[in-house]
Amino acid sequence: MKIKNKFSLSFAPILILALVTYTMIALELFRKDKVAYIFSANQDGSHLASMLSENIYLAQAPLLEVIISSFSFPDGKFMATAKSHLQLTDSIKLIIIYGINNNQLELLDTVGVKSESDKAFIKEISRFEDKSALALFQEQLLIQKEFEVKRFKYEKYLLRLVLQTNAIKTLLDQPRIYHLALAKKEGQILLNSKAETNPQAQSLMTAFIKQNVIEKDFPFSKERDSFIMTWAPIRGTDLGFVTATEKEKAMSALEEMKRKSLGVMLLLVSICLFIVIKVVTGLTKNIESLSASLTSFSQGNLNEKSQISSTDEVGSLSKNFNQMTDKIKDLIAQSESKARMESELNTARRVQSLFLPQEDLETSELSIRGYIESASECGGDWWSFQELDKGCRFFIADVTGHGVAPAILTAALNAACETLREFQHLNMSDFVSYLNSVIYKCSKGELLLSLFVGEISVIENTLTYVNASHCSPMLLHTNKELDILDVVSGPHLGRSAKETYKMTSVAFLPGEKIFVYTDGLTEFTNSQGRAYGEKKLYKLIQKNTNYLLQEYMDLRTIIQTDFEDYREGLELTDDVTFIAINRKINRDNLNPTV
């Protein structure tokens, strides 16, 4: 079932219920000889009078507590704030407070007295013993509150607000077809219309109240002789308005009201049906259009646009739909681009991994073990080694930055080193100078790299190296001394086309260790913002000197484990690479004991 049909049907029960209710009320009213019609038509007068009085009472009653709070009980006088309350409202004429002992009123203080007539009124009202919440004295409406305050000399207090309004008297004086009077529940008529000339009606009203009202605190009517009596109480008080309606006069007005009411009801129903049909039709048309756009979009038509331009919620939904389709298209395009880039980066990473040693070097003389981890898909760090006739040559490099461009430069460095592998007669200085020229041709000075190249001779027990502005390696001797190879041979590779690098040689005996690393290791900061640092690295090697020299522990494993603990699972901000080189103890290389 379509939405417009549901909307239309949802109003049908309301209309049917209204018609059935109206019919049932009409039948019931006719069953009671139309008396209920007379009550319904004429109760308005008593209701209006009671509602007016009730509104006056409810509007001023909250001020009682406020005014009480402005009375100084120890002094028996109103404070200055009481006068401000009187000035803030134009509906209160006088404020009077009494102390009560032995049911006797004693005037304590007043606010608002302006004339001699006010003083005379206060003197006279002091003899008025009615303490009801709402009372009438000399056609003046009173709001009263009797309350207790302990620790003072009076048993009780009575606060009276004399109101300015004469609306009730004006209402009673208006011409009407029924008789209206303000009365107490016990039957006393307090105020009657000046136009009242029917003694029979007044006596019937008094009898009606005495016999029926005392136990009933709600509006009702009752037929008595040739009159219909109605009662409308003023809530929260013991007052109410009583009416006496002559049947003969009321019936003609009731019939006229019935005809007008039926015509108005039919007119309103017709207008409501017209508005509902028009609104529902327009709403469902836009919803159907938006639903069609959503269906088309869900079937893969990403260019679908909603054409609804209304200013209601559906129009807003249409605008949001169009914005959503644009964003989804942008996200799909971005996702495709990102997926393509990720695929290319993964390919580059796999290719770069081929430039790195696939396994560690293990010979009877040497052990070279490396570790490398990139901060992104492609890294700017690189390490490798080459076996030589008399030992081996190892490399570690760090290109400025990380990503695709540094990775490409490491590929060029790897290719150059492989090209020079067969030229073992080249000394280290010429070797690195050639590498510098290759790097400069590739980067034109835009990218630089630091490089440490070492050549180990197991025959001469030496390490010959060139340090092109790289981190200084650490050399652990068999006598437990830890040296830092801090001789810098020359600048970064790639700074200019022609650079010279000097080489340095040191002894590298069996049992000794070399640790080479990039600055990504020592510059890494943990969650507390502390860098790993060269000092920590130095102390860590010193701490494990005995285990390392006796080859109980592997230097790479020690450094890697300690670094991972320090890292605490955080992402790297720079590539981390290090090499642990162990000159194994071979008994044939040891000098015989003399």
DOTIMI-93304 format. One record per residue (C-alpha): x, y negated, z; residue number from 1; residue in one letter. Coordinates in steps of 0.2 Angstrom, whole numbers, plus 5000, padded with zeros to 4 digits. Example, Ala and Ser with C-alpha at 12.3 -4.5 7.8 and 13.67 -1.06 7.14 Angstrom:
BEGIN
<<5062; 5022; 5039>; 1; a>
<<5068; 5005; 5036>; 2; s>
This chain:
BEGIN
<<5000; 5000; 5000>; 1; m>
<<5007; 4983; 4995>; 2; k>
<<5011; 4970; 5008>; 3; i>
<<4997; 4958; 5002>; 4; k>
<<4984; 4971; 5004>; 5; n>
<<4990; 4975; 5022>; 6; k>
<<4989; 4956; 5026>; 7; f>
<<4972; 4955; 5019>; 8; s>
<<4966; 4970; 5028>; 9; l>
<<4974; 4964; 5045>; 10; s>
<<4962; 4950; 5045>; 11; f>
<<4946; 4960; 5041>; 12; a>
<<4945; 4968; 5059>; 13; p>
<<4946; 4950; 5066>; 14; i>
<<4932; 4944; 5055>; 15; l>
<<4921; 4959; 5059>; 16; i>
<<4924; 4958; 5077>; 17; l>
<<4919; 4939; 5077>; 18; a>
<<4903; 4943; 5068>; 19; l>
<<4899; 4958; 5079>; 20; v>
<<4902; 4948; 5094>; 21; t>
<<4892; 4934; 5088>; 22; y>
<<4877; 4946; 5084>; 23; t>
<<4878; 4954; 5101>; 24; m>
<<4878; 4938; 5110>; 25; i>
<<4864; 4932; 5099>; 26; a>
<<4853; 4948; 5103>; 27; l>
<<4857; 4947; 5121>; 28; e>
<<4852; 4928; 5122>; 29; l>
<<4836; 4932; 5113>; 30; f>
<<4833; 4947; 5124>; 31; r>
<<4833; 4935; 5139>; 32; k>
<<4820; 4923; 5131>; 33; d>
<<4834; 4912; 5125>; 34; k>
<<4838; 4906; 5142>; 35; v>
<<4856; 4909; 5140>; 36; a>
<<4856; 4898; 5124>; 37; y>
<<4849; 4884; 5135>; 38; i>
<<4863; 4887; 5148>; 39; f>
<<4877; 4888; 5135>; 40; s>
<<4871; 4871; 5127>; 41; a>
<<4868; 4862; 5143>; 42; n>
<<4882; 4869; 5154>; 43; q>
<<4894; 4858; 5144>; 44; d>
<<4888; 4843; 5155>; 45; g>
<<4892; 4851; 5171>; 46; s>
<<4908; 4859; 5165>; 47; h>
<<4914; 4842; 5158>; 48; l>
<<4910; 4834; 5175>; 49; a>
<<4919; 4848; 5185>; 50; s>
<<4934; 4848; 5173>; 51; m>
<<4935; 4830; 5175>; 52; l>
<<4935; 4830; 5193>; 53; s>
<<4946; 4846; 5193>; 54; e>
<<4959; 4837; 5182>; 55; n>
<<4959; 4822; 5193>; 56; i>
<<4962; 4833; 5208>; 57; y>
<<4975; 4844; 5200>; 58; l>
<<4984; 4829; 5194>; 59; a>
<<4986; 4820; 5211>; 60; q>
<<4987; 4835; 5222>; 61; a>
<<5006; 4838; 5219>; 62; p>
<<5009; 4820; 5226>; 63; l>
<<5003; 4825; 5243>; 64; l>
<<5019; 4835; 5247>; 65; e>
<<5029; 4821; 5240>; 66; v>
<<5020; 4808; 5250>; 67; i>
<<5021; 4818; 5266>; 68; i>
<<5040; 4819; 5263>; 69; s>
<<5041; 4800; 5263>; 70; s>
<<5032; 4799; 5281>; 71; f>
<<5043; 4797; 5296>; 72; s>
<<5035; 4808; 5309>; 73; f>
<<5045; 4801; 5324>; 74; p>
<<5041; 4783; 5319>; 75; d>
<<5023; 4787; 5314>; 76; g>
<<5026; 4776; 5298>; 77; k>
<<5028; 4778; 5280>; 78; f>
<<5045; 4775; 5273>; 79; m>
<<5049; 4763; 5259>; 80; a>
<<5048; 4777; 5246>; 81; t>
<<5029; 4779; 5249>; 82; a>
<<5026; 4762; 5242>; 83; k>
<<5036; 4767; 5227>; 84; s>
<<5025; 4782; 5224>; 85; h>
<<5010; 4770; 5224>; 86; l>
<<5018; 4759; 5211>; 87; q>
<<5023; 4773; 5200>; 88; l>
<<5005; 4779; 5197>; 89; t>
<<4990; 4768; 5194>; 90; d>
<<4977; 4781; 5199>; 91; s>
<<4980; 4780; 5218>; 92; i>
<<4972; 4765; 5227>; 93; k>
<<4976; 4768; 5245>; 94; l>
<<4987; 4780; 5255>; 95; i>
<<4981; 4783; 5273>; 96; i>
<<4988; 4795; 5286>; 97; i>
<<4980; 4800; 5303>; 98; y>
<<4985; 4809; 5318>; 99; g>
<<4973; 4822; 5325>; 100; i>
<<4971; 4827; 5343>; 101; n>
<<4956; 4836; 5350>; 102; n>
<<4948; 4834; 5333>; 103; n>
<<4949; 4815; 5334>; 104; q>
<<4957; 4805; 5320>; 105; l>
<<4969; 4791; 5325>; 106; e>
<<4975; 4780; 5311>; 107; l>
<<4994; 4780; 5310>; 108; l>
<<4999; 4770; 5294>; 109; d>
<<4992; 4764; 5277>; 110; t>
<<5000; 4760; 5260>; 111; v>
<<4991; 4749; 5247>; 112; g>
<<4980; 4738; 5257>; 113; v>
<<4978; 4721; 5248>; 114; k>
<<4962; 4713; 5254>; 115; s>
<<4950; 4711; 5268>; 116; e>
<<4938; 4723; 5259>; 117; s>
<<4952; 4737; 5259>; 118; d>
<<4954; 4734; 5278>; 119; k>
<<4935; 4736; 5280>; 120; a>
<<4935; 4751; 5270>; 121; f>
<<4949; 4759; 5280>; 122; i>
<<4940; 4755; 5296>; 123; k>
<<4924; 4763; 5290>; 124; e>
<<4932; 4779; 5282>; 125; i>
<<4941; 4782; 5299>; 126; s>
<<4924; 4788; 5305>; 127; r>
<<4922; 4800; 5290>; 128; f>
<<4925; 4817; 5297>; 129; e>
<<4925; 4827; 5281>; 130; d>
<<4942; 4835; 5279>; 131; k>
<<4939; 4844; 5262>; 132; s>
<<4953; 4845; 5249>; 133; a>
<<4941; 4834; 5238>; 134; l>
<<4928; 4823; 5245>; 135; a>
<<4917; 4808; 5241>; 136; l>
<<4915; 4792; 5252>; 137; f>
<<4906; 4777; 5247>; 138; q>
<<4907; 4783; 5229>; 139; e>
<<4926; 4783; 5231>; 140; q>
<<4935; 4800; 5227>; 141; l>
<<4946; 4806; 5240>; 142; l>
<<4960; 4819; 5239>; 143; i>
<<4964; 4825; 5257>; 144; q>
<<4977; 4837; 5265>; 145; k>
<<4977; 4843; 5283>; 146; e>
<<4993; 4850; 5290>; 147; f>
<<5003; 4853; 5305>; 148; e>
<<5021; 4847; 5310>; 149; v>
<<5028; 4855; 5326>; 150; k>
<<5038; 4845; 5339>; 151; r>
<<5027; 4829; 5337>; 152; f>
<<5013; 4823; 5348>; 153; k>
<<4999; 4826; 5337>; 154; y>
<<4991; 4843; 5334>; 155; e>
<<4988; 4840; 5316>; 156; k>
<<4989; 4826; 5303>; 157; y>
<<4977; 4821; 5289>; 158; l>
<<4983; 4813; 5273>; 159; l>
<<4970; 4804; 5262>; 160; r>
<<4973; 4797; 5245>; 161; l>
<<4959; 4785; 5239>; 162; v>
<<4959; 4786; 5220>; 163; l>
<<4956; 4771; 5208>; 164; q>
<<4945; 4781; 5196>; 165; t>
<<4927; 4779; 5194>; 166; n>
<<4925; 4791; 5180>; 167; a>
<<4913; 4803; 5190>; 168; i>
<<4901; 4789; 5193>; 169; k>
<<4902; 4783; 5175>; 170; t>
<<4899; 4801; 5169>; 171; l>
<<4884; 4802; 5181>; 172; l>
<<4876; 4786; 5174>; 173; d>
<<4877; 4792; 5156>; 174; q>
<<4860; 4795; 5148>; 175; p>
<<4856; 4814; 5146>; 176; r>
<<4841; 4826; 5144>; 177; i>
<<4846; 4835; 5160>; 178; y>
<<4848; 4830; 5178>; 179; h>
<<4866; 4830; 5185>; 180; l>
<<4872; 4828; 5203>; 181; a>
<<4888; 4830; 5213>; 182; l>
<<4885; 4842; 5228>; 183; a>
<<4893; 4852; 5241>; 184; k>
<<4891; 4871; 5242>; 185; k>
<<4880; 4870; 5257>; 186; e>
<<4867; 4860; 5247>; 187; g>
<<4870; 4842; 5251>; 188; q>
<<4869; 4830; 5236>; 189; i>
<<4883; 4818; 5237>; 190; l>
<<4880; 4808; 5221>; 191; l>
<<4866; 4807; 5209>; 192; n>
<<4863; 4798; 5193>; 193; s>
<<4855; 4781; 5195>; 194; k>
<<4844; 4786; 5181>; 195; a>
<<4837; 4800; 5191>; 196; e>
<<4818; 4798; 5193>; 197; t>
<<4812; 4816; 5195>; 198; n>
<<4810; 4820; 5213>; 199; p>
<<4805; 4838; 5208>; 200; q>
<<4822; 4841; 5200>; 201; a>
<<4831; 4834; 5215>; 202; q>
<<4822; 4845; 5227>; 203; s>
<<4824; 4860; 5216>; 204; l>
<<4843; 4857; 5215>; 205; m>
<<4845; 4856; 5234>; 206; t>
<<4835; 4872; 5236>; 207; a>
<<4844; 4881; 5222>; 208; f>
<<4861; 4877; 5229>; 209; i>
<<4857; 4882; 5247>; 210; k>
<<4850; 4899; 5241>; 211; q>
<<4862; 4904; 5228>; 212; n>
<<4879; 4894; 5228>; 213; v>
<<4887; 4898; 5245>; 214; i>
<<4893; 4915; 5240>; 215; e>
<<4897; 4911; 5222>; 216; k>
<<4913; 4902; 5216>; 217; d>
<<4910; 4903; 5198>; 218; f>
<<4898; 4894; 5185>; 219; p>
<<4881; 4902; 5183>; 220; f>
<<4863; 4898; 5179>; 221; s>
<<4846; 4903; 5185>; 222; k>
<<4828; 4900; 5180>; 223; e>
<<4817; 4891; 5193>; 224; r>
<<4799; 4886; 5189>; 225; d>
<<4800; 4875; 5173>; 226; s>
<<4819; 4871; 5175>; 227; f>
<<4835; 4880; 5172>; 228; i>
<<4848; 4877; 5185>; 229; m>
<<4867; 4877; 5182>; 230; t>
<<4881; 4876; 5194>; 231; w>
<<4899; 4872; 5189>; 232; a>
<<4911; 4872; 5204>; 233; p>
<<4927; 4861; 5205>; 234; i>
<<4941; 4874; 5208>; 235; r>
<<4950; 4872; 5224>; 236; g>
<<4937; 4862; 5233>; 237; t>
<<4919; 4865; 5240>; 238; d>
<<4911; 4853; 5228>; 239; l>
<<4903; 4856; 5211>; 240; g>
<<4891; 4849; 5199>; 241; f>
<<4873; 4855; 5198>; 242; v>
<<4861; 4852; 5184>; 243; t>
<<4842; 4854; 5181>; 244; a>
<<4837; 4856; 5163>; 245; t>
<<4819; 4856; 5157>; 246; e>
<<4816; 4871; 5146>; 247; k>
<<4805; 4863; 5134>; 248; e>
<<4817; 4849; 5130>; 249; k>
<<4832; 4860; 5130>; 250; a>
<<4825; 4873; 5118>; 251; m>
<<4824; 4862; 5103>; 252; s>
<<4842; 4856; 5105>; 253; a>
<<4848; 4874; 5107>; 254; l>
<<4840; 4879; 5091>; 255; e>
<<4848; 4865; 5082>; 256; e>
<<4865; 4869; 5089>; 257; m>
<<4862; 4887; 5084>; 258; k>
<<4860; 4883; 5066>; 259; r>
<<4874; 4871; 5066>; 260; k>
<<4886; 4883; 5074>; 261; s>
<<4881; 4897; 5062>; 262; l>
<<4885; 4885; 5047>; 263; g>
<<4901; 4879; 5055>; 264; v>
<<4907; 4897; 5058>; 265; m>
<<4903; 4902; 5040>; 266; l>
<<4912; 4887; 5034>; 267; l>
<<4928; 4891; 5045>; 268; l>
<<4928; 4909; 5040>; 269; v>
<<4927; 4904; 5021>; 270; s>
<<4941; 4892; 5024>; 271; i>
<<4952; 4904; 5033>; 272; c>
<<4949; 4918; 5020>; 273; l>
<<4954; 4906; 5006>; 274; f>
<<4970; 4900; 5015>; 275; i>
<<4975; 4918; 5020>; 276; v>
<<4972; 4925; 5002>; 277; i>
<<4982; 4910; 4995>; 278; k>
<<4996; 4911; 5008>; 279; v>
<<4998; 4930; 5007>; 280; v>
<<4997; 4930; 4988>; 281; t>
<<5011; 4918; 4987>; 282; g>
<<5021; 4926; 5000>; 283; l>
<<5020; 4944; 4993>; 284; t>
<<5024; 4937; 4975>; 285; k>
<<5041; 4930; 4982>; 286; n>
<<5044; 4946; 4992>; 287; i>
<<5041; 4957; 4977>; 288; e>
<<5052; 4946; 4966>; 289; s>
<<5066; 4948; 4980>; 290; l>
<<5063; 4966; 4981>; 291; s>
<<5065; 4968; 4963>; 292; a>
<<5082; 4959; 4964>; 293; s>
<<5088; 4970; 4978>; 294; l>
<<5083; 4986; 4968>; 295; t>
<<5092; 4980; 4953>; 296; s>
<<5108; 4975; 4963>; 297; f>
<<5108; 4992; 4972>; 298; s>
<<5108; 5001; 4955>; 299; q>
<<5124; 4992; 4951>; 300; g>
<<5119; 4976; 4942>; 301; n>
<<5131; 4965; 4952>; 302; l>
<<5126; 4950; 4941>; 303; n>
<<5108; 4950; 4948>; 304; e>
<<5102; 4933; 4955>; 305; k>
<<5086; 4929; 4964>; 306; s>
<<5076; 4915; 4956>; 307; q>
<<5065; 4911; 4971>; 308; i>
<<5066; 4892; 4975>; 309; s>
<<5053; 4891; 4990>; 310; s>
<<5058; 4882; 5006>; 311; t>
<<5051; 4895; 5017>; 312; d>
<<5060; 4910; 5025>; 313; e>
<<5059; 4920; 5009>; 314; v>
<<5067; 4906; 5000>; 315; g>
<<5081; 4905; 5013>; 316; s>
<<5083; 4924; 5011>; 317; l>
<<5084; 4923; 4992>; 318; s>
<<5098; 4910; 4994>; 319; k>
<<5107; 4921; 5006>; 320; n>
<<5105; 4936; 4994>; 321; f>
<<5113; 4926; 4980>; 322; n>
<<5127; 4921; 4992>; 323; q>
<<5129; 4939; 4997>; 324; m>
<<5130; 4945; 4979>; 325; t>
<<5144; 4932; 4975>; 326; d>
<<5154; 4938; 4990>; 327; k>
<<5152; 4956; 4987>; 328; i>
<<5158; 4953; 4969>; 329; k>
<<5173; 4944; 4976>; 330; d>
<<5177; 4957; 4989>; 331; l>
<<5176; 4971; 4975>; 332; i>
<<5188; 4961; 4964>; 333; a>
<<5199; 4958; 4979>; 334; q>
<<5198; 4977; 4984>; 335; s>
<<5203; 4982; 4967>; 336; e>
<<5217; 4970; 4966>; 337; s>
<<5223; 4976; 4983>; 338; k>
<<5221; 4994; 4979>; 339; a>
<<5232; 4991; 4963>; 340; r>
<<5245; 4982; 4973>; 341; m>
<<5245; 4995; 4987>; 342; e>
<<5247; 5009; 4974>; 343; s>
<<5262; 4999; 4966>; 344; e>
<<5270; 4996; 4983>; 345; l>
<<5268; 5014; 4987>; 346; n>
<<5277; 5019; 4971>; 347; t>
<<5291; 5006; 4974>; 348; a>
<<5293; 5013; 4992>; 349; r>
<<5294; 5031; 4985>; 350; r>
<<5307; 5025; 4972>; 351; v>
<<5317; 5016; 4985>; 352; q>
<<5317; 5031; 4996>; 353; s>
<<5326; 5040; 4982>; 354; l>
<<5341; 5028; 4984>; 355; f>
<<5343; 5033; 5002>; 356; l>
<<5352; 5049; 5008>; 357; p>
<<5340; 5063; 5008>; 358; q>
<<5350; 5072; 5022>; 359; e>
<<5364; 5068; 5034>; 360; d>
<<5382; 5072; 5031>; 361; l>
<<5389; 5086; 5040>; 362; e>
<<5407; 5092; 5037>; 363; t>
<<5420; 5100; 5048>; 364; s>
<<5428; 5083; 5050>; 365; e>
<<5414; 5071; 5050>; 366; l>
<<5395; 5069; 5055>; 367; s>
<<5386; 5054; 5048>; 368; i>
<<5368; 5052; 5053>; 369; r>
<<5357; 5037; 5048>; 370; g>
<<5340; 5030; 5053>; 371; y>
<<5330; 5017; 5043>; 372; i>
<<5312; 5010; 5046>; 373; e>
<<5305; 4996; 5035>; 374; s>
<<5294; 4982; 5042>; 375; a>
<<5283; 4982; 5026>; 376; s>
<<5280; 4994; 5011>; 377; e>
<<5297; 4990; 5004>; 378; c>
<<5312; 4986; 5014>; 379; g>
<<5327; 4975; 5012>; 380; g>
<<5339; 4987; 5022>; 381; d>
<<5349; 5000; 5014>; 382; w>
<<5362; 5013; 5019>; 383; w>
<<5372; 5027; 5010>; 384; s>
<<5388; 5037; 5010>; 385; f>
<<5399; 5045; 4997>; 386; q>
<<5411; 5059; 5000>; 387; e>
<<5429; 5057; 4995>; 388; l>
<<5443; 5068; 4993>; 389; d>
<<5452; 5062; 5009>; 390; k>
<<5436; 5058; 5019>; 391; g>
<<5420; 5047; 5015>; 392; c>
<<5414; 5030; 5011>; 393; r>
<<5399; 5023; 5020>; 394; f>
<<5388; 5008; 5017>; 395; f>
<<5375; 4998; 5026>; 396; i>
<<5367; 4982; 5019>; 397; a>
<<5353; 4970; 5025>; 398; d>
<<5345; 4958; 5011>; 399; v>
<<5337; 4942; 5018>; 400; t>
<<5319; 4945; 5020>; 401; g>
<<5309; 4961; 5017>; 402; h>
<<5297; 4966; 5003>; 403; g>
<<5298; 4970; 4985>; 404; v>
<<5312; 4957; 4980>; 405; a>
<<5324; 4963; 4993>; 406; p>
<<5320; 4981; 4989>; 407; a>
<<5324; 4978; 4970>; 408; i>
<<5341; 4970; 4976>; 409; l>
<<5345; 4986; 4986>; 410; t>
<<5342; 4996; 4971>; 411; a>
<<5354; 4986; 4961>; 412; a>
<<5367; 4988; 4975>; 413; l>
<<5364; 5007; 4976>; 414; n>
<<5367; 5008; 4957>; 415; a>
<<5383; 4998; 4958>; 416; a>
<<5390; 5009; 4972>; 417; c>
<<5386; 5024; 4962>; 418; e>
<<5394; 5017; 4947>; 419; t>
<<5410; 5014; 4957>; 420; l>
<<5410; 5031; 4965>; 421; r>
<<5422; 5039; 4953>; 422; e>
<<5434; 5024; 4955>; 423; f>
<<5442; 5030; 4971>; 424; q>
<<5458; 5021; 4967>; 425; h>
<<5450; 5004; 4970>; 426; l>
<<5454; 4996; 4986>; 427; n>
<<5441; 4990; 4997>; 428; m>
<<5443; 4972; 4993>; 429; s>
<<5441; 4974; 4974>; 430; d>
<<5427; 4986; 4977>; 431; f>
<<5416; 4973; 4987>; 432; v>
<<5421; 4959; 4976>; 433; s>
<<5414; 4969; 4961>; 434; y>
<<5398; 4972; 4971>; 435; l>
<<5396; 4953; 4975>; 436; n>
<<5397; 4949; 4956>; 437; s>
<<5383; 4962; 4953>; 438; v>
<<5372; 4955; 4967>; 439; i>
<<5375; 4937; 4961>; 440; y>
<<5370; 4942; 4943>; 441; k>
<<5354; 4950; 4949>; 442; c>
<<5348; 4936; 4962>; 443; s>
<<5357; 4920; 4956>; 444; k>
<<5360; 4915; 4973>; 445; g>
<<5342; 4915; 4979>; 446; e>
<<5344; 4931; 4989>; 447; l>
<<5359; 4935; 4999>; 448; l>
<<5364; 4951; 5008>; 449; l>
<<5376; 4956; 5022>; 450; s>
<<5386; 4972; 5019>; 451; l>
<<5398; 4983; 5029>; 452; f>
<<5408; 4995; 5019>; 453; v>
<<5419; 5008; 5028>; 454; g>
<<5431; 5021; 5021>; 455; e>
<<5437; 5035; 5033>; 456; i>
<<5452; 5044; 5029>; 457; s>
<<5453; 5061; 5039>; 458; v>
<<5471; 5063; 5033>; 459; i>
<<5478; 5047; 5039>; 460; e>
<<5465; 5045; 5054>; 461; n>
<<5460; 5028; 5049>; 462; t>
<<5445; 5017; 5045>; 463; l>
<<5447; 5004; 5032>; 464; t>
<<5432; 4992; 5031>; 465; y>
<<5426; 4976; 5024>; 466; v>
<<5413; 4966; 5033>; 467; n>
<<5403; 4954; 5022>; 468; a>
<<5395; 4944; 5036>; 469; s>
<<5386; 4959; 5043>; 470; h>
<<5383; 4964; 5062>; 471; c>
<<5399; 4969; 5070>; 472; s>
<<5400; 4989; 5072>; 473; p>
<<5405; 4997; 5089>; 474; m>
<<5420; 5010; 5090>; 475; l>
<<5420; 5022; 5105>; 476; l>
<<5438; 5028; 5108>; 477; h>
<<5442; 5045; 5116>; 478; t>
<<5449; 5035; 5131>; 479; n>
<<5431; 5029; 5134>; 480; k>
<<5435; 5011; 5128>; 481; e>
<<5421; 5003; 5117>; 482; l>
<<5428; 4991; 5104>; 483; d>
<<5418; 4979; 5094>; 484; i>
<<5425; 4977; 5076>; 485; l>
<<5422; 4959; 5074>; 486; d>
<<5433; 4954; 5060>; 487; v>
<<5423; 4946; 5046>; 488; v>
<<5430; 4949; 5029>; 489; s>
<<5420; 4936; 5019>; 490; g>
<<5403; 4928; 5016>; 491; p>
<<5387; 4936; 5011>; 492; h>
<<5386; 4945; 4994>; 493; l>
<<5377; 4935; 4981>; 494; g>
<<5382; 4917; 4987>; 495; r>
<<5393; 4914; 4972>; 496; s>
<<5399; 4924; 4957>; 497; a>
<<5417; 4925; 4963>; 498; k>
<<5421; 4929; 4981>; 499; e>
<<5436; 4937; 4989>; 500; t>
<<5435; 4949; 5004>; 501; y>
<<5450; 4955; 5014>; 502; k>
<<5450; 4973; 5021>; 503; m>
<<5455; 4978; 5038>; 504; t>
<<5461; 4995; 5044>; 505; s>
<<5460; 5003; 5062>; 506; v>
<<5464; 5020; 5069>; 507; a>
<<5449; 5032; 5069>; 508; f>
<<5454; 5048; 5078>; 509; l>
<<5445; 5064; 5080>; 510; p>
<<5432; 5063; 5094>; 511; g>
<<5429; 5045; 5091>; 512; e>
<<5412; 5037; 5086>; 513; k>
<<5406; 5022; 5076>; 514; i>
<<5390; 5014; 5077>; 515; f>
<<5384; 5002; 5063>; 516; v>
<<5367; 4993; 5063>; 517; y>
<<5357; 4979; 5055>; 518; t>
<<5351; 4964; 5065>; 519; d>
<<5333; 4971; 5065>; 520; g>
<<5338; 4982; 5079>; 521; l>
<<5346; 4969; 5091>; 522; t>
<<5333; 4955; 5087>; 523; e>
<<5318; 4965; 5090>; 524; f>
<<5307; 4958; 5104>; 525; t>
<<5295; 4968; 5115>; 526; n>
<<5278; 4964; 5122>; 527; s>
<<5287; 4953; 5136>; 528; q>
<<5296; 4943; 5122>; 529; g>
<<5313; 4950; 5126>; 530; r>
<<5325; 4954; 5112>; 531; a>
<<5334; 4971; 5112>; 532; y>
<<5350; 4963; 5110>; 533; g>
<<5368; 4968; 5108>; 534; e>
<<5372; 4968; 5127>; 535; k>
<<5359; 4981; 5130>; 536; k>
<<5366; 4992; 5115>; 537; l>
<<5383; 4990; 5122>; 538; y>
<<5378; 4996; 5139>; 539; k>
<<5368; 5010; 5133>; 540; l>
<<5383; 5017; 5123>; 541; i>
<<5395; 5015; 5138>; 542; q>
<<5382; 5023; 5150>; 543; k>
<<5382; 5039; 5139>; 544; n>
<<5401; 5039; 5135>; 545; t>
<<5405; 5055; 5143>; 546; n>
<<5390; 5065; 5135>; 547; y>
<<5395; 5057; 5118>; 548; l>
<<5414; 5061; 5119>; 549; l>
<<5410; 5079; 5125>; 550; q>
<<5397; 5080; 5110>; 551; e>
<<5383; 5085; 5122>; 552; y>
<<5372; 5071; 5115>; 553; m>
<<5370; 5064; 5098>; 554; d>
<<5373; 5045; 5097>; 555; l>
<<5359; 5042; 5084>; 556; r>
<<5346; 5051; 5095>; 557; t>
<<5351; 5041; 5110>; 558; i>
<<5349; 5025; 5101>; 559; i>
<<5333; 5030; 5093>; 560; q>
<<5325; 5036; 5108>; 561; t>
<<5329; 5021; 5119>; 562; d>
<<5323; 5009; 5105>; 563; f>
<<5307; 5018; 5103>; 564; e>
<<5304; 5017; 5122>; 565; d>
<<5308; 4998; 5122>; 566; y>
<<5297; 4995; 5106>; 567; r>
<<5281; 5002; 5115>; 568; e>
<<5273; 5006; 5098>; 569; g>
<<5274; 4988; 5092>; 570; l>
<<5275; 4984; 5074>; 571; e>
<<5292; 4979; 5067>; 572; l>
<<5295; 4961; 5061>; 573; t>
<<5311; 4966; 5052>; 574; d>
<<5318; 4981; 5045>; 575; d>
<<5329; 4992; 5057>; 576; v>
<<5343; 5003; 5051>; 577; t>
<<5358; 5010; 5060>; 578; f>
<<5371; 5024; 5057>; 579; i>
<<5380; 5035; 5069>; 580; a>
<<5397; 5042; 5063>; 581; i>
<<5406; 5055; 5073>; 582; n>
<<5424; 5060; 5070>; 583; r>
<<5423; 5078; 5075>; 584; k>
<<5436; 5087; 5085>; 585; i>
<<5445; 5099; 5074>; 586; n>
<<5459; 5108; 5083>; 587; r>
<<5470; 5109; 5067>; 588; d>
<<5470; 5089; 5068>; 589; n>
<<5477; 5088; 5086>; 590; l>
<<5495; 5086; 5089>; 591; n>
<<5503; 5102; 5097>; 592; p>
<<5507; 5099; 5116>; 593; t>
<<5525; 5097; 5118>; 594; v>
